[in-house]
């Protein structure tokens, strides 16, 4: 897979500029090595660890006279290899979307440097959030988690997951891990790096926490809810870049953002604070995947509440900054009008003064002239 931008400059091989310009080709070659490993018996066992989902468990169930087998999966250390491979896939997809979609739109719109970087960020995240929302919603529907909220904590620990749910978590971890090298590949400004690192770390900690602590059902519901709100924000920003007069999407997003934070806290407290606290299986059992102890529950709730408080603080600052910018724009619009009217008034007074100084005939002056 060749993903190479046309550039007249040929940087030295293995220089920073060479790696940045050709990072998608380099990563594609690395991913191809794992795929080629499937073709040979000697390397196939290693390649399978990176490409396929591990820890398969087959359960037989008797429904009537027929015996059916169901495949489930649990997590383990081998998942790190799978996450690494799909991180490479995410880097390749990022480059394809950037070059063949976003760069073409940028060339047509002629954005400034600031809008260019924000447009790329919103474009990439909009596609990812849309894909994740549709995928996550389909899992929630197939597993009947929305119609039966009690299943969020009933039967804990949820060590066994269907294929789609496990692959969803593997893909999520791979995507947010790929965002770390993308800071280098995309030449992110130094002042933007801390902000990017904070929200990437928050995603990784919360997704990995839900995956490891077997809170995968609650984590899936909260992820879909959060991704839907974030999708609305980035789509509104893309619309705003195309036409700055269209800002109604931000108002809808602001309302849903606050409701999303409240719903996240409510579901978390209901599941962890009440559901797991009243569950039959209490105690710490690493072999069984049971983390239902008071310390873990308090830690999980504290992490979720602290994150939601941090997000609300950032949201309030964002809204205050927008209101200040809007007020400044309104003041700048009013100021030229007042200056223009004042200049027009001075010009009129100047004309009248000129006429008077040039001896414009008033009734009194005509009378004096006739006498």
C-alpha positions as a printed Julia matrix, in Angstrom:
371×3 Matrix{Float64}:
   0.0     0.0    0.0
   1.7     3.18  -1.17
   0.59    6.35   0.54
   3.06    8.98  -0.51
   2.57   12.69  -0.88
   4.0    14.43  -3.88
   6.88   16.56  -2.79
   9.71   17.99  -4.82
  12.1    17.88  -1.86
  13.92   14.64  -1.15
  14.96   14.61   2.51
  17.85   12.38   3.64
  16.92    8.76   4.31
  15.94    8.08   7.95
  15.88   11.79   8.75
  12.96   13.21  10.73
  11.4    14.71   7.61
  11.79   11.43   5.69
  10.06    9.45   8.45
   7.23   11.99   8.71
   6.61   12.1    4.96
   6.76    8.32   4.5
   5.48    7.07   7.87
   2.39    5.47   6.33
   4.53    3.47   3.86
   6.88    2.38   6.64
   4.02    1.29   8.91
   2.34   -0.5    5.97
   5.5    -2.53   5.43
   5.6    -3.49   9.12
   1.94   -4.57   9.04
   2.6    -6.54   5.83
   5.31   -8.51   7.64
   2.71   -9.82  10.1
   0.31  -10.68   7.28
   3.01  -12.52   5.34
   3.81  -14.43   8.52
   0.45  -16.2    8.2
   1.64  -17.86   4.98
   4.43  -19.89   6.61
   3.94  -22.57   9.2
   7.0   -21.54  11.17
   5.81  -17.96  11.73
   2.05  -18.44  11.58
   1.71  -19.11  15.31
   3.4   -15.79  16.11
   1.53  -13.85  13.42
  -1.82  -15.13  14.71
  -1.11  -13.51  18.09
  -1.01  -10.09  16.43
  -3.81  -10.4   13.9
  -6.58  -12.5   15.46
  -8.47  -12.05  18.73
  -7.08  -14.31  21.46
  -8.52  -16.28  24.43
 -11.41  -18.02  22.72
 -13.8   -20.02  24.93
 -16.4   -22.35  23.44
 -19.56  -22.99  25.46
 -22.11  -25.65  24.54
 -25.76  -25.07  25.29
 -28.74  -27.37  24.86
 -31.79  -25.65  23.46
 -34.52  -28.21  23.01
 -33.21  -31.18  21.08
 -30.38  -29.27  19.38
 -26.96  -28.56  20.85
 -25.44  -25.2   19.92
 -21.98  -23.87  20.57
 -21.29  -20.25  21.48
 -17.9   -18.58  21.2
 -16.86  -16.08  23.86
 -13.59  -14.35  24.69
 -11.83  -13.1   27.79
  -8.84  -10.78  28.17
  -5.18  -11.52  28.86
  -1.61  -10.4   28.21
  -1.65  -11.66  24.61
  -4.1    -8.87  23.82
  -1.16   -6.44  23.9
   0.15   -7.94  20.65
  -3.28   -7.62  19.0
  -3.62   -4.02  20.19
  -0.19   -3.24  18.71
  -1.16   -4.6   15.28
  -4.42   -2.66  15.15
  -2.55    0.44  16.25
  -0.55    0.05  13.01
  -3.82   -0.33  11.09
  -5.13    2.88  12.7
  -1.99    4.78  11.59
  -2.49    3.57   8.01
  -6.2     4.5    8.01
  -5.36    7.91   9.49
  -2.96    8.6    6.62
  -5.46    7.44   3.97
  -8.24    9.66   5.32
  -5.83   12.6    5.66
  -4.45   12.42   2.13
  -7.44   11.34   0.1
 -10.22   13.18   1.94
  -9.14   15.99   4.25
  -6.2    17.35   2.24
  -8.38   17.66  -0.87
 -10.99   19.62   1.08
  -8.28   21.82   2.6
  -6.94   22.74  -0.82
 -10.41   23.81  -1.94
 -11.31   25.78   1.2
  -7.93   27.57   1.64
  -8.0    27.52   5.44
  -5.52   29.4    7.61
  -2.89   27.43   9.53
  -4.97   27.47  12.72
  -8.16   26.38  11.0
  -6.2    23.84   8.97
  -5.03   21.92  12.04
  -8.45   22.13  13.74
 -10.19   20.99  10.56
  -7.9    17.97  10.3
  -8.49   17.1   13.95
 -12.27   17.38  13.67
 -12.32   15.52  10.36
 -10.38   12.54  11.73
 -12.33   12.38  14.99
 -15.72   12.79  13.28
 -15.11    9.71  11.16
 -13.83    7.71  14.14
 -16.68    8.77  16.46
 -19.32    8.02  13.81
 -17.88    4.57  13.14
 -17.54    3.8   16.87
 -21.07    5.03  17.67
 -22.68    2.86  14.98
 -20.55   -0.16  15.94
 -21.14    0.28  19.68
 -24.88    0.84  19.24
 -25.16   -2.37  17.21
 -23.45   -4.31  20.03
 -25.74   -2.75  22.63
 -28.76   -3.73  20.56
 -27.61   -7.3   19.9
 -26.74   -7.87  23.58
 -30.01   -6.23  24.82
 -28.1    -3.95  27.19
 -30.36   -0.96  26.58
 -33.62   -2.82  27.07
 -32.32   -4.52  30.23
 -30.18   -2.02  32.22
 -29.93   -4.48  35.13
 -27.55   -6.53  32.99
 -24.93   -3.79  33.47
 -24.16   -5.23  36.92
 -26.13   -8.46  37.06
 -23.92  -11.54  36.79
 -20.69   -9.66  37.52
 -17.84  -10.41  36.83
 -18.47  -10.25  33.07
 -15.31  -12.1   32.12
 -16.7   -13.55  28.9
 -17.4   -11.24  26.0
 -18.81  -11.87  22.52
 -16.4   -11.4   19.63
 -17.78   -8.01  18.6
 -17.43   -6.53  22.08
 -13.85   -7.74  22.56
 -12.82   -6.6   19.09
 -14.44   -3.24  19.81
 -12.25   -2.75  22.89
  -9.12   -3.93  21.04
  -9.83   -1.42  18.26
 -10.48    1.4   20.72
  -7.19    0.81  22.54
  -5.35    0.55  19.22
  -6.85    3.81  17.96
  -6.0     5.87  21.03
  -2.5     4.39  21.19
  -1.97    5.4   17.57
  -2.75    9.0   18.55
   0.56    9.17  20.46
   2.92    8.71  17.46
   0.55   10.84  15.37
   1.59   13.82  17.5
   5.03   13.4   15.93
   3.87   12.47  12.44
   1.47   15.44  12.23
   4.04   17.92  13.59
   1.77   18.99  16.42
   2.68   22.35  17.96
   4.48   22.2   21.29
   1.79   24.24  23.01
  -0.9    21.77  21.84
   0.96   18.62  22.91
   0.03   18.76  26.64
  -3.68   19.14  25.84
  -3.52   16.23  23.41
  -1.63   14.02  25.87
  -4.19   14.7   28.61
  -7.24   13.61  26.67
  -5.45   10.67  25.01
  -4.36    9.45  28.45
  -7.9     9.83  29.82
  -9.3     7.71  27.0
  -6.66    5.0   27.44
  -7.03    4.85  31.23
 -10.82    4.62  31.19
 -11.1     2.16  28.29
  -8.34   -0.08  29.66
  -9.82    0.17  33.15
 -13.27   -0.97  32.01
 -11.67   -3.77  29.97
  -9.39   -5.09  32.72
 -11.87   -4.74  35.6
 -14.53   -6.61  33.59
 -16.8    -3.56  33.52
 -17.03   -3.92  29.75
 -20.81   -3.5   29.57
 -20.85   -0.26  31.54
 -17.81    0.98  29.61
 -19.49    0.29  26.27
 -22.63    2.23  27.22
 -20.63    5.21  28.49
 -18.35    5.2   25.44
 -21.25    5.27  22.98
 -22.89    8.09  24.95
 -19.69   10.11  25.1
 -18.78    9.5   21.46
 -22.21   10.66  20.29
 -21.83   14.0   22.08
 -18.27   14.44  20.8
 -19.39   13.57  17.28
 -21.93   16.39  17.38
 -19.26   18.86  18.51
 -16.79   18.01  15.76
 -19.46   17.95  13.06
 -20.62   21.39  14.27
 -17.05   22.64  14.05
 -16.69   21.34  10.5
 -19.93   23.11   9.54
 -18.68   26.28  11.25
 -15.46   26.19   9.2
 -17.46   25.99   5.99
 -19.77   28.85   7.04
 -19.05   30.89  10.17
 -22.68   31.99  10.43
 -23.83   28.44  11.19
 -23.3    28.07  14.93
 -26.58   26.49  16.01
 -24.89   23.09  16.29
 -22.75   24.32  19.18
 -25.89   25.23  21.14
 -27.34   21.74  20.72
 -23.98   20.24  21.62
 -23.72   22.36  24.79
 -27.1    21.11  26.03
 -26.34   17.47  25.24
 -22.87   17.79  26.75
 -24.26   18.73  30.17
 -26.94   16.03  29.94
 -24.27   13.52  28.92
 -22.2    14.29  32.01
 -25.23   13.88  34.27
 -26.25   10.63  32.61
 -22.68    9.29  32.86
 -22.57   10.0   36.58
 -26.03    8.52  37.12
 -25.24    5.26  35.31
 -21.87    4.95  37.04
 -23.29    5.46  40.54
 -26.23    3.16  39.79
 -24.01    0.36  38.45
 -20.93    0.61  40.66
 -22.32    2.27  43.78
 -25.57    0.35  44.1
 -25.62   -2.59  41.67
 -22.18   -4.06  42.43
 -22.42   -3.15  46.11
 -25.5    -5.36  46.42
 -24.2    -8.19  44.23
 -23.86  -11.69  45.63
 -20.24  -12.2   44.61
 -18.12   -9.91  46.78
 -14.37  -10.01  47.28
 -11.16   -9.82  45.28
 -10.47  -12.88  43.13
  -7.93  -12.27  40.35
  -8.29  -15.78  38.93
 -12.05  -15.37  38.53
 -11.74  -11.74  37.41
 -13.76  -10.48  40.34
 -12.8    -6.97  41.53
 -15.97   -6.3   43.48
 -14.45   -4.85  46.66
 -15.06   -1.51  48.33
 -11.65   -0.06  47.46
 -12.03   -0.8   43.73
 -15.59    0.52  43.63
 -14.6     3.76  45.36
 -11.58    4.15  43.07
 -13.68    3.64  39.95
 -16.35    6.11  41.06
 -13.7     8.65  42.12
 -11.98    8.38  38.73
 -15.25    8.82  36.83
 -16.41   11.75  39.0
 -13.02   13.47  38.77
 -13.01   13.09  34.98
 -16.54   14.44  34.63
 -15.69   17.41  36.89
 -12.57   18.11  34.82
 -14.58   17.96  31.6
 -17.21   20.33  32.99
 -14.49   22.75  34.07
 -13.03   22.69  30.54
 -16.52   23.1   29.11
 -17.28   26.15  31.24
 -13.97   27.75  30.28
 -14.7    27.02  26.62
 -18.13   28.64  26.82
 -16.76   31.71  28.64
 -14.07   32.11  26.0
 -16.67   31.87  23.23
 -18.87   34.48  24.9
 -15.9    36.85  25.3
 -14.94   36.4   21.66
 -18.53   37.0   20.59
 -18.71   40.17  22.71
 -15.46   41.43  21.21
 -16.73   40.79  17.7
 -19.93   42.68  18.43
 -17.93   45.58  19.88
 -15.7    45.68  16.8
 -18.73   45.73  14.54
 -20.3    48.66  16.43
 -17.1    50.7   16.64
 -16.56   51.28  12.88
 -20.19   52.32  12.52
 -19.87   55.02  15.2
 -16.59   56.26  13.72
 -18.1    56.34  10.27
 -21.14   58.34  11.44
 -18.85   60.74  13.32
 -16.7    61.24  10.24
 -19.82   61.89   8.17
 -21.01   64.46  10.71
 -17.63   66.19  10.74
 -17.62   66.23   6.98
 -21.06   67.86   6.92
 -19.99   70.49   9.45
 -16.87   71.11   7.42
 -18.89   71.69   4.26
 -21.21   74.12   6.07
 -18.22   75.98   7.51
 -16.64   76.19   4.08
 -19.78   77.62   2.59
 -20.01   80.19   5.36
 -16.37   81.2    4.99
 -16.76   81.55   1.24
 -19.53   84.09   1.79
 -22.57   82.05   1.1
 -25.5    84.48   0.76
 -27.69   84.55   3.82
 -30.81   86.77   3.94
 -28.97   89.32   6.06
 -25.97   89.53   3.77
 -28.17   89.96   0.68
 -29.93   92.85   2.43
 -26.64   94.57   3.26
 -25.44   94.15  -0.32
 -28.62   95.74  -1.72
 -28.27   98.74   0.6
